[in-house]
Amino acid sequence: MDPTTAECDKRFRGSLAKLTSIVWPQVIRYTRARVGRRFRSPRSSSGWDFADAVARIAHAAAIEPFVDTYTYTDTDTAARVQLYSVIVRVVRAELAHDAGQSDAMFDNIDPIAQEVMILRVIVGLTVFQTATVLEVPAGRVRLLQHQAMRSLELRAG
């Protein structure tokens, strides 16, 4: 490998490592909140095995569009929205294939409101980022968040 190619390869690997280190904790947090714990086998002491497996699939799908780029920064809002758009689609698809019960935190709330709560409260996306990820108007995100918070408040007593 010539020196120029080697230098580009180093930057690529460094950028991909940085992207992975930024995205992985967020993917785990989102997926665990969305999927919840599931105790399916005696070996599963924590119950996070299924959620973590879904997170690995979502993580791979989310960083794939960035594999050929060298310039991801953690302040890149468009990239963050793109990442979560992929993650939400992959997790939904994986859950559609799984008939198991979930004990996700917001289980008794409308599914879209559940996504809004997870993306806004747990992940920390803005209203506009959440609206873009879920492909709904920003006003609807605000309304769903308010309704979900009210529902949780009433249930808590």
MIFINU-303802 format. One record per residue: residue in three letters; chain; x, y, z of N, C-alpha, C in turn. Coordinates in nm, 2 decimals, always signed. Layout:
BEGIN
+-----+-------+--------+--------+--------+--------+--------+--------+--------+--------+--------+
! res ! chain !   n.px !   n.py !   n.pz !  ca.px !  ca.py !  ca.pz !   c.px !   c.py !   c.pz !
+-----+-------+--------+--------+--------+--------+--------+--------+--------+--------+--------+
! ALA !     A !      X !      Y !      Z !      X !      Y !      Z !      X !      Y !      Z !
...
+-----+-------+--------+--------+--------+--------+--------+--------+--------+--------+--------+
//
This chain:
BEGIN
+-----+-------+--------+--------+--------+--------+--------+--------+--------+--------+--------+
! res ! chain !   n.px !   n.py !   n.pz !  ca.px !  ca.py !  ca.pz !   c.px !   c.py !   c.pz !
+-----+-------+--------+--------+--------+--------+--------+--------+--------+--------+--------+
! MET !     A !  +0.09 !  -0.12 !  +0.00 !  +0.00 !  +0.00 !  +0.00 !  +0.09 !  +0.12 !  +0.00 !
! ASP !     A !  +0.06 !  +0.22 !  -0.09 !  +0.14 !  +0.34 !  -0.09 !  +0.11 !  +0.43 !  +0.03 !
! PRO !     A !  +0.20 !  +0.52 !  +0.06 !  +0.18 !  +0.61 !  +0.18 !  +0.05 !  +0.69 !  +0.18 !
! THR !     A !  +0.01 !  +0.74 !  +0.07 !  -0.11 !  +0.82 !  +0.06 !  -0.23 !  +0.73 !  +0.09 !
! THR !     A !  -0.24 !  +0.62 !  +0.03 !  -0.35 !  +0.52 !  +0.06 !  -0.35 !  +0.48 !  +0.21 !
! ALA !     A !  -0.23 !  +0.46 !  +0.26 !  -0.22 !  +0.42 !  +0.40 !  -0.27 !  +0.53 !  +0.49 !
! GLU !     A !  -0.24 !  +0.65 !  +0.46 !  -0.29 !  +0.77 !  +0.54 !  -0.44 !  +0.78 !  +0.53 !
! CYS !     A !  -0.49 !  +0.77 !  +0.42 !  -0.64 !  +0.77 !  +0.40 !  -0.71 !  +0.66 !  +0.48 !
! ASP !     A !  -0.65 !  +0.54 !  +0.47 !  -0.70 !  +0.43 !  +0.54 !  -0.70 !  +0.45 !  +0.69 !
! LYS !     A !  -0.59 !  +0.51 !  +0.75 !  -0.59 !  +0.55 !  +0.89 !  -0.70 !  +0.64 !  +0.93 !
! ARG !     A !  -0.72 !  +0.75 !  +0.84 !  -0.82 !  +0.84 !  +0.87 !  -0.96 !  +0.78 !  +0.87 !
! PHE !     A !  -0.98 !  +0.69 !  +0.77 !  -1.11 !  +0.62 !  +0.76 !  -1.13 !  +0.53 !  +0.88 !
! ARG !     A !  -1.03 !  +0.45 !  +0.92 !  -1.05 !  +0.37 !  +1.04 !  -1.07 !  +0.45 !  +1.17 !
! GLY !     A !  -1.00 !  +0.56 !  +1.18 !  -1.02 !  +0.65 !  +1.29 !  -1.16 !  +0.71 !  +1.30 !
! SER !     A !  -1.21 !  +0.76 !  +1.18 !  -1.34 !  +0.82 !  +1.17 !  -1.45 !  +0.71 !  +1.20 !
! LEU !     A !  -1.43 !  +0.59 !  +1.15 !  -1.53 !  +0.49 !  +1.17 !  -1.53 !  +0.45 !  +1.32 !
! ALA !     A !  -1.41 !  +0.44 !  +1.38 !  -1.40 !  +0.41 !  +1.52 !  -1.47 !  +0.52 !  +1.61 !
! LYS !     A !  -1.45 !  +0.65 !  +1.57 !  -1.51 !  +0.76 !  +1.64 !  -1.66 !  +0.75 !  +1.62 !
! LEU !     A !  -1.71 !  +0.73 !  +1.50 !  -1.85 !  +0.72 !  +1.48 !  -1.91 !  +0.60 !  +1.56 !
! THR !     A !  -1.85 !  +0.49 !  +1.56 !  -1.90 !  +0.38 !  +1.64 !  -1.90 !  +0.41 !  +1.79 !
! SER !     A !  -1.79 !  +0.47 !  +1.84 !  -1.79 !  +0.51 !  +1.98 !  -1.90 !  +0.61 !  +2.02 !
! ILE !     A !  -1.93 !  +0.70 !  +1.93 !  -2.04 !  +0.79 !  +1.96 !  -2.18 !  +0.73 !  +1.95 !
! VAL !     A !  -2.20 !  +0.65 !  +1.85 !  -2.33 !  +0.59 !  +1.82 !  -2.37 !  +0.47 !  +1.91 !
! TRP !     A !  -2.28 !  +0.39 !  +1.94 !  -2.31 !  +0.26 !  +2.01 !  -2.38 !  +0.28 !  +2.14 !
! PRO !     A !  -2.34 !  +0.37 !  +2.23 !  -2.41 !  +0.39 !  +2.35 !  -2.55 !  +0.44 !  +2.33 !
! GLN !     A !  -2.57 !  +0.53 !  +2.23 !  -2.70 !  +0.58 !  +2.20 !  -2.79 !  +0.47 !  +2.14 !
! VAL !     A !  -2.74 !  +0.38 !  +2.06 !  -2.82 !  +0.27 !  +2.00 !  -2.86 !  +0.18 !  +2.11 !
! ILE !     A !  -2.77 !  +0.15 !  +2.21 !  -2.81 !  +0.06 !  +2.32 !  -2.92 !  +0.12 !  +2.40 !
! ARG !     A !  -2.90 !  +0.25 !  +2.43 !  -3.00 !  +0.32 !  +2.52 !  -3.14 !  +0.32 !  +2.45 !
! TYR !     A !  -3.14 !  +0.35 !  +2.32 !  -3.27 !  +0.36 !  +2.25 !  -3.33 !  +0.22 !  +2.24 !
! THR !     A !  -3.25 !  +0.12 !  +2.20 !  -3.30 !  -0.02 !  +2.18 !  -3.35 !  -0.08 !  +2.31 !
! ARG !     A !  -3.27 !  -0.06 !  +2.42 !  -3.32 !  -0.12 !  +2.55 !  -3.45 !  -0.05 !  +2.59 !
! ALA !     A !  -3.46 !  +0.08 !  +2.57 !  -3.58 !  +0.15 !  +2.61 !  -3.70 !  +0.10 !  +2.52 !
! ARG !     A !  -3.68 !  +0.08 !  +2.40 !  -3.78 !  +0.04 !  +2.30 !  -3.82 !  -0.11 !  +2.32 !
! VAL !     A !  -3.72 !  -0.19 !  +2.34 !  -3.75 !  -0.34 !  +2.34 !  -3.78 !  -0.39 !  +2.48 !
! GLY !     A !  -3.71 !  -0.34 !  +2.58 !  -3.73 !  -0.38 !  +2.72 !  -3.66 !  -0.51 !  +2.75 !
! ARG !     A !  -3.67 !  -0.56 !  +2.87 !  -3.61 !  -0.68 !  +2.91 !  -3.69 !  -0.80 !  +2.87 !
! ARG !     A !  -3.63 !  -0.91 !  +2.83 !  -3.70 !  -1.03 !  +2.80 !  -3.62 !  -1.15 !  +2.85 !
! PHE !     A !  -3.68 !  -1.22 !  +2.94 !  -3.61 !  -1.34 !  +2.99 !  -3.66 !  -1.46 !  +2.92 !
! ARG !     A !  -3.58 !  -1.50 !  +2.82 !  -3.62 !  -1.61 !  +2.74 !  -3.55 !  -1.74 !  +2.77 !
! SER !     A !  -3.43 !  -1.73 !  +2.82 !  -3.36 !  -1.86 !  +2.85 !  -3.29 !  -1.85 !  +2.98 !
! PRO !     A !  -3.26 !  -1.96 !  +3.04 !  -3.20 !  -1.96 !  +3.17 !  -3.06 !  -1.89 !  +3.17 !
! ARG !     A !  -3.00 !  -1.88 !  +3.05 !  -2.86 !  -1.82 !  +3.04 !  -2.88 !  -1.67 !  +3.05 !
! SER !     A !  -2.99 !  -1.61 !  +3.02 !  -3.01 !  -1.47 !  +3.01 !  -3.04 !  -1.41 !  +3.15 !
! SER !     A !  -2.93 !  -1.38 !  +3.22 !  -2.95 !  -1.33 !  +3.36 !  -2.99 !  -1.19 !  +3.36 !
! SER !     A !  -2.95 !  -1.11 !  +3.27 !  -2.99 !  -0.97 !  +3.27 !  -3.12 !  -0.94 !  +3.19 !
! GLY !     A !  -3.15 !  -1.02 !  +3.10 !  -3.27 !  -1.00 !  +3.02 !  -3.25 !  -0.91 !  +2.90 !
! TRP !     A !  -3.13 !  -0.86 !  +2.88 !  -3.10 !  -0.76 !  +2.78 !  -3.05 !  -0.83 !  +2.65 !
! ASP !     A !  -3.04 !  -0.96 !  +2.65 !  -2.98 !  -1.03 !  +2.53 !  -3.05 !  -1.00 !  +2.40 !
! PHE !     A !  -3.19 !  -1.00 !  +2.40 !  -3.26 !  -0.97 !  +2.28 !  -3.24 !  -0.83 !  +2.24 !
! ALA !     A !  -3.26 !  -0.74 !  +2.33 !  -3.24 !  -0.59 !  +2.30 !  -3.10 !  -0.56 !  +2.25 !
! ASP !     A !  -3.00 !  -0.63 !  +2.31 !  -2.86 !  -0.60 !  +2.26 !  -2.84 !  -0.66 !  +2.12 !
! ALA !     A !  -2.90 !  -0.78 !  +2.09 !  -2.89 !  -0.83 !  +1.96 !  -2.96 !  -0.74 !  +1.85 !
! VAL !     A !  -3.07 !  -0.69 !  +1.89 !  -3.14 !  -0.59 !  +1.80 !  -3.05 !  -0.47 !  +1.78 !
! ALA !     A !  -2.99 !  -0.42 !  +1.89 !  -2.90 !  -0.31 !  +1.89 !  -2.78 !  -0.33 !  +1.79 !
! ARG !     A !  -2.73 !  -0.45 !  +1.79 !  -2.61 !  -0.48 !  +1.70 !  -2.66 !  -0.47 !  +1.56 !
! ILE !     A !  -2.78 !  -0.52 !  +1.53 !  -2.83 !  -0.51 !  +1.39 !  -2.86 !  -0.37 !  +1.35 !
! ALA !     A !  -2.92 !  -0.29 !  +1.44 !  -2.95 !  -0.15 !  +1.41 !  -2.82 !  -0.07 !  +1.40 !
! HIS !     A !  -2.73 !  -0.10 !  +1.48 !  -2.60 !  -0.02 !  +1.48 !  -2.53 !  -0.05 !  +1.34 !
! ALA !     A !  -2.52 !  -0.17 !  +1.30 !  -2.46 !  -0.20 !  +1.17 !  -2.53 !  -0.13 !  +1.06 !
! ALA !     A !  -2.67 !  -0.13 !  +1.06 !  -2.74 !  -0.07 !  +0.95 !  -2.73 !  +0.09 !  +0.96 !
! ALA !     A !  -2.72 !  +0.14 !  +1.08 !  -2.71 !  +0.29 !  +1.10 !  -2.57 !  +0.34 !  +1.05 !
! ILE !     A !  -2.46 !  +0.27 !  +1.07 !  -2.33 !  +0.33 !  +1.03 !  -2.30 !  +0.29 !  +0.89 !
! GLU !     A !  -2.37 !  +0.20 !  +0.83 !  -2.34 !  +0.16 !  +0.69 !  -2.33 !  +0.28 !  +0.59 !
! PRO !     A !  -2.43 !  +0.38 !  +0.60 !  -2.42 !  +0.49 !  +0.51 !  -2.29 !  +0.58 !  +0.53 !
! PHE !     A !  -2.23 !  +0.57 !  +0.64 !  -2.11 !  +0.65 !  +0.67 !  -1.98 !  +0.57 !  +0.64 !
! VAL !     A !  -1.98 !  +0.45 !  +0.60 !  -1.86 !  +0.37 !  +0.58 !  -1.77 !  +0.43 !  +0.48 !
! ASP !     A !  -1.82 !  +0.50 !  +0.38 !  -1.74 !  +0.56 !  +0.28 !  -1.70 !  +0.70 !  +0.30 !
! THR !     A !  -1.74 !  +0.76 !  +0.42 !  -1.71 !  +0.90 !  +0.45 !  -1.61 !  +0.91 !  +0.56 !
! TYR !     A !  -1.54 !  +1.02 !  +0.56 !  -1.43 !  +1.04 !  +0.66 !  -1.47 !  +1.15 !  +0.76 !
! THR !     A !  -1.58 !  +1.22 !  +0.74 !  -1.61 !  +1.34 !  +0.82 !  -1.73 !  +1.34 !  +0.90 !
! TYR !     A !  -1.75 !  +1.25 !  +0.99 !  -1.86 !  +1.25 !  +1.08 !  -1.82 !  +1.32 !  +1.21 !
! THR !     A !  -1.90 !  +1.42 !  +1.26 !  -1.88 !  +1.48 !  +1.38 !  -2.00 !  +1.46 !  +1.47 !
! ASP !     A !  -1.98 !  +1.46 !  +1.60 !  -2.09 !  +1.44 !  +1.69 !  -2.19 !  +1.56 !  +1.70 !
! THR !     A !  -2.15 !  +1.67 !  +1.63 !  -2.24 !  +1.78 !  +1.63 !  -2.32 !  +1.79 !  +1.49 !
! ASP !     A !  -2.30 !  +1.69 !  +1.41 !  -2.37 !  +1.68 !  +1.28 !  -2.51 !  +1.64 !  +1.30 !
! THR !     A !  -2.60 !  +1.74 !  +1.30 !  -2.74 !  +1.72 !  +1.32 !  -2.81 !  +1.63 !  +1.22 !
! ALA !     A !  -2.78 !  +1.66 !  +1.09 !  -2.84 !  +1.58 !  +0.98 !  -2.80 !  +1.43 !  +0.99 !
! ALA !     A !  -2.67 !  +1.41 !  +1.03 !  -2.62 !  +1.27 !  +1.04 !  -2.69 !  +1.20 !  +1.16 !
! ARG !     A !  -2.71 !  +1.28 !  +1.27 !  -2.78 !  +1.22 !  +1.38 !  -2.92 !  +1.18 !  +1.35 !
! VAL !     A !  -2.99 !  +1.26 !  +1.28 !  -3.13 !  +1.23 !  +1.24 !  -3.13 !  +1.11 !  +1.14 !
! GLN !     A !  -3.03 !  +1.11 !  +1.05 !  -3.02 !  +1.00 !  +0.96 !  -3.00 !  +0.87 !  +1.03 !
! LEU !     A !  -2.91 !  +0.87 !  +1.13 !  -2.88 !  +0.75 !  +1.21 !  -3.00 !  +0.70 !  +1.28 !
! TYR !     A !  -3.08 !  +0.79 !  +1.35 !  -3.19 !  +0.75 !  +1.42 !  -3.31 !  +0.70 !  +1.33 !
! SER !     A !  -3.32 !  +0.76 !  +1.21 !  -3.42 !  +0.71 !  +1.12 !  -3.39 !  +0.57 !  +1.08 !
! VAL !     A !  -3.27 !  +0.53 !  +1.06 !  -3.23 !  +0.39 !  +1.03 !  -3.26 !  +0.31 !  +1.15 !
! ILE !     A !  -3.21 !  +0.35 !  +1.27 !  -3.23 !  +0.27 !  +1.39 !  -3.37 !  +0.24 !  +1.42 !
! VAL !     A !  -3.46 !  +0.35 !  +1.41 !  -3.60 !  +0.33 !  +1.44 !  -3.66 !  +0.23 !  +1.34 !
! ARG !     A !  -3.63 !  +0.24 !  +1.21 !  -3.68 !  +0.14 !  +1.12 !  -3.64 !  +0.00 !  +1.14 !
! VAL !     A !  -3.51 !  -0.02 !  +1.18 !  -3.46 !  -0.15 !  +1.20 !  -3.52 !  -0.21 !  +1.33 !
! VAL !     A !  -3.52 !  -0.14 !  +1.43 !  -3.58 !  -0.19 !  +1.56 !  -3.73 !  -0.22 !  +1.54 !
! ARG !     A !  -3.80 !  -0.14 !  +1.47 !  -3.94 !  -0.17 !  +1.44 !  -3.96 !  -0.30 !  +1.36 !
! ALA !     A !  -3.87 !  -0.32 !  +1.26 !  -3.87 !  -0.44 !  +1.18 !  -3.84 !  -0.56 !  +1.26 !
! GLU !     A !  -3.74 !  -0.55 !  +1.35 !  -3.70 !  -0.67 !  +1.43 !  -3.81 !  -0.70 !  +1.53 !
! LEU !     A !  -3.88 !  -0.60 !  +1.59 !  -3.99 !  -0.63 !  +1.68 !  -4.11 !  -0.68 !  +1.61 !
! ALA !     A !  -4.13 !  -0.65 !  +1.48 !  -4.24 !  -0.70 !  +1.41 !  -4.22 !  -0.85 !  +1.39 !
! HIS !     A !  -4.10 !  -0.90 !  +1.38 !  -4.07 !  -1.04 !  +1.36 !  -4.07 !  -1.12 !  +1.49 !
! ASP !     A !  -4.07 !  -1.05 !  +1.60 !  -4.07 !  -1.11 !  +1.73 !  -4.21 !  -1.11 !  +1.80 !
! ALA !     A !  -4.26 !  -1.22 !  +1.83 !  -4.39 !  -1.23 !  +1.89 !  -4.39 !  -1.22 !  +2.04 !
! GLY !     A !  -4.27 !  -1.21 !  +2.10 !  -4.26 !  -1.21 !  +2.25 !  -4.32 !  -1.09 !  +2.31 !
! GLN !     A !  -4.33 !  -1.10 !  +2.44 !  -4.39 !  -0.99 !  +2.52 !  -4.27 !  -0.89 !  +2.56 !
! SER !     A !  -4.31 !  -0.77 !  +2.56 !  -4.21 !  -0.66 !  +2.60 !  -4.25 !  -0.60 !  +2.73 !
! ASP !     A !  -4.15 !  -0.57 !  +2.81 !  -4.18 !  -0.49 !  +2.93 !  -4.12 !  -0.35 !  +2.92 !
! ALA !     A !  -4.12 !  -0.30 !  +2.79 !  -4.07 !  -0.17 !  +2.77 !  -4.13 !  -0.07 !  +2.86 !
! MET !     A !  -4.06 !  +0.04 !  +2.90 !  -4.10 !  +0.13 !  +2.99 !  -4.24 !  +0.20 !  +2.96 !
! PHE !     A !  -4.26 !  +0.23 !  +2.84 !  -4.38 !  +0.30 !  +2.80 !  -4.48 !  +0.21 !  +2.73 !
! ASP !     A !  -4.49 !  +0.08 !  +2.77 !  -4.58 !  -0.01 !  +2.70 !  -4.72 !  +0.02 !  +2.68 !
! ASN !     A !  -4.78 !  +0.09 !  +2.78 !  -4.93 !  +0.12 !  +2.77 !  -4.96 !  +0.25 !  +2.70 !
! ILE !     A !  -4.86 !  +0.30 !  +2.63 !  -4.88 !  +0.43 !  +2.56 !  -4.89 !  +0.40 !  +2.41 !
! ASP !     A !  -4.96 !  +0.48 !  +2.33 !  -4.97 !  +0.47 !  +2.19 !  -4.83 !  +0.45 !  +2.13 !
! PRO !     A !  -4.81 !  +0.35 !  +2.03 !  -4.67 !  +0.33 !  +1.98 !  -4.60 !  +0.45 !  +1.93 !
! ILE !     A !  -4.66 !  +0.54 !  +1.86 !  -4.59 !  +0.66 !  +1.81 !  -4.55 !  +0.75 !  +1.93 !
! ALA !     A !  -4.64 !  +0.76 !  +2.02 !  -4.61 !  +0.84 !  +2.14 !  -4.50 !  +0.78 !  +2.22 !
! GLN !     A !  -4.49 !  +0.65 !  +2.22 !  -4.38 !  +0.57 !  +2.28 !  -4.25 !  +0.61 !  +2.22 !
! GLU !     A !  -4.25 !  +0.61 !  +2.08 !  -4.13 !  +0.65 !  +2.01 !  -4.09 !  +0.79 !  +2.04 !
! VAL !     A !  -4.19 !  +0.88 !  +2.05 !  -4.16 !  +1.02 !  +2.08 !  -4.10 !  +1.03 !  +2.21 !
! MET !     A !  -4.15 !  +0.96 !  +2.31 !  -4.10 !  +0.97 !  +2.45 !  -3.95 !  +0.92 !  +2.45 !
! ILE !     A !  -3.93 !  +0.81 !  +2.39 !  -3.80 !  +0.75 !  +2.39 !  -3.70 !  +0.84 !  +2.32 !
! LEU !     A !  -3.73 !  +0.89 !  +2.20 !  -3.64 !  +0.98 !  +2.13 !  -3.62 !  +1.11 !  +2.20 !
! ARG !     A !  -3.73 !  +1.17 !  +2.26 !  -3.71 !  +1.30 !  +2.32 !  -3.65 !  +1.29 !  +2.46 !
! VAL !     A !  -3.71 !  +1.20 !  +2.54 !  -3.67 !  +1.20 !  +2.68 !  -3.54 !  +1.12 !  +2.71 !
! ILE !     A !  -3.53 !  +1.00 !  +2.65 !  -3.42 !  +0.91 !  +2.67 !  -3.30 !  +0.94 !  +2.58 !
! VAL !     A !  -3.33 !  +0.96 !  +2.45 !  -3.22 !  +0.98 !  +2.36 !  -3.18 !  +1.13 !  +2.36 !
! GLY !     A !  -3.27 !  +1.22 !  +2.38 !  -3.24 !  +1.36 !  +2.38 !  -3.25 !  +1.44 !  +2.25 !
! LEU !     A !  -3.32 !  +1.38 !  +2.15 !  -3.34 !  +1.46 !  +2.03 !  -3.43 !  +1.58 !  +2.05 !
! THR !     A !  -3.42 !  +1.68 !  +1.96 !  -3.51 !  +1.79 !  +1.97 !  -3.64 !  +1.75 !  +1.91 !
! VAL !     A !  -3.74 !  +1.84 !  +1.92 !  -3.87 !  +1.82 !  +1.86 !  -3.86 !  +1.80 !  +1.71 !
! PHE !     A !  -3.78 !  +1.89 !  +1.65 !  -3.77 !  +1.89 !  +1.50 !  -3.69 !  +1.76 !  +1.45 !
! GLN !     A !  -3.59 !  +1.72 !  +1.53 !  -3.52 !  +1.60 !  +1.49 !  -3.61 !  +1.48 !  +1.51 !
! THR !     A !  -3.68 !  +1.47 !  +1.61 !  -3.78 !  +1.36 !  +1.64 !  -3.88 !  +1.36 !  +1.53 !
! ALA !     A !  -3.93 !  +1.48 !  +1.49 !  -4.03 !  +1.48 !  +1.38 !  -3.98 !  +1.43 !  +1.25 !
! THR !     A !  -3.85 !  +1.47 !  +1.22 !  -3.79 !  +1.42 !  +1.10 !  -3.77 !  +1.27 !  +1.10 !
! VAL !     A !  -3.72 !  +1.22 !  +1.22 !  -3.70 !  +1.07 !  +1.23 !  -3.83 !  +0.99 !  +1.21 !
! LEU !     A !  -3.94 !  +1.04 !  +1.27 !  -4.06 !  +0.97 !  +1.27 !  -4.15 !  +1.01 !  +1.15 !
! GLU !     A !  -4.11 !  +1.11 !  +1.07 !  -4.18 !  +1.16 !  +0.96 !  -4.32 !  +1.20 !  +0.99 !
! VAL !     A !  -4.33 !  +1.29 !  +1.10 !  -4.45 !  +1.35 !  +1.14 !  -4.43 !  +1.50 !  +1.16 !
! PRO !     A !  -4.53 !  +1.58 !  +1.16 !  -4.51 !  +1.72 !  +1.19 !  -4.46 !  +1.75 !  +1.33 !
! ALA !     A !  -4.38 !  +1.86 !  +1.35 !  -4.33 !  +1.89 !  +1.48 !  -4.44 !  +1.91 !  +1.59 !
! GLY !     A !  -4.55 !  +1.97 !  +1.54 !  -4.67 !  +1.99 !  +1.63 !  -4.72 !  +1.86 !  +1.69 !
! ARG !     A !  -4.72 !  +1.76 !  +1.60 !  -4.77 !  +1.63 !  +1.64 !  -4.68 !  +1.57 !  +1.75 !
! VAL !     A !  -4.55 !  +1.59 !  +1.73 !  -4.45 !  +1.54 !  +1.83 !  -4.48 !  +1.60 !  +1.96 !
! ARG !     A !  -4.50 !  +1.73 !  +1.96 !  -4.53 !  +1.80 !  +2.09 !  -4.65 !  +1.75 !  +2.16 !
! LEU !     A !  -4.76 !  +1.73 !  +2.07 !  -4.89 !  +1.68 !  +2.13 !  -4.87 !  +1.54 !  +2.18 !
! LEU !     A !  -4.80 !  +1.45 !  +2.11 !  -4.79 !  +1.32 !  +2.15 !  -4.70 !  +1.31 !  +2.28 !
! GLN !     A !  -4.60 !  +1.39 !  +2.29 !  -4.52 !  +1.40 !  +2.41 !  -4.60 !  +1.44 !  +2.53 !
! HIS !     A !  -4.68 !  +1.55 !  +2.51 !  -4.77 !  +1.60 !  +2.62 !  -4.87 !  +1.49 !  +2.66 !
! GLN !     A !  -4.93 !  +1.42 !  +2.57 !  -5.03 !  +1.32 !  +2.60 !  -4.97 !  +1.20 !  +2.67 !
! ALA !     A !  -4.85 !  +1.16 !  +2.63 !  -4.78 !  +1.05 !  +2.70 !  -4.74 !  +1.09 !  +2.84 !
! MET !     A !  -4.69 !  +1.21 !  +2.85 !  -4.65 !  +1.26 !  +2.99 !  -4.77 !  +1.26 !  +3.08 !
! ARG !     A !  -4.88 !  +1.31 !  +3.03 !  -5.00 !  +1.32 !  +3.10 !  -5.05 !  +1.18 !  +3.14 !
! SER !     A !  -5.05 !  +1.09 !  +3.05 !  -5.09 !  +0.95 !  +3.08 !  -5.00 !  +0.88 !  +3.19 !
! LEU !     A !  -4.87 !  +0.91 !  +3.18 !  -4.78 !  +0.85 !  +3.28 !  -4.80 !  +0.92 !  +3.41 !
! GLU !     A !  -4.83 !  +1.05 !  +3.41 !  -4.86 !  +1.12 !  +3.53 !  -4.98 !  +1.07 !  +3.60 !
! LEU !     A !  -5.09 !  +1.04 !  +3.52 !  -5.21 !  +0.99 !  +3.58 !  -5.20 !  +0.85 !  +3.63 !
! ARG !     A !  -5.12 !  +0.77 !  +3.56 !  -5.09 !  +0.63 !  +3.61 !  -5.01 !  +0.63 !  +3.74 !
! ALA !     A !  -4.92 !  +0.72 !  +3.75 !  -4.84 !  +0.73 !  +3.87 !  -4.92 !  +0.77 !  +3.99 !
! GLY !     A !  -5.03 !  +0.84 !  +3.97 !  -5.12 !  +0.87 !  +4.08 !  -5.09 !  +1.01 !  +4.12 !
+-----+-------+--------+--------+--------+--------+--------+--------+--------+--------+--------+
//
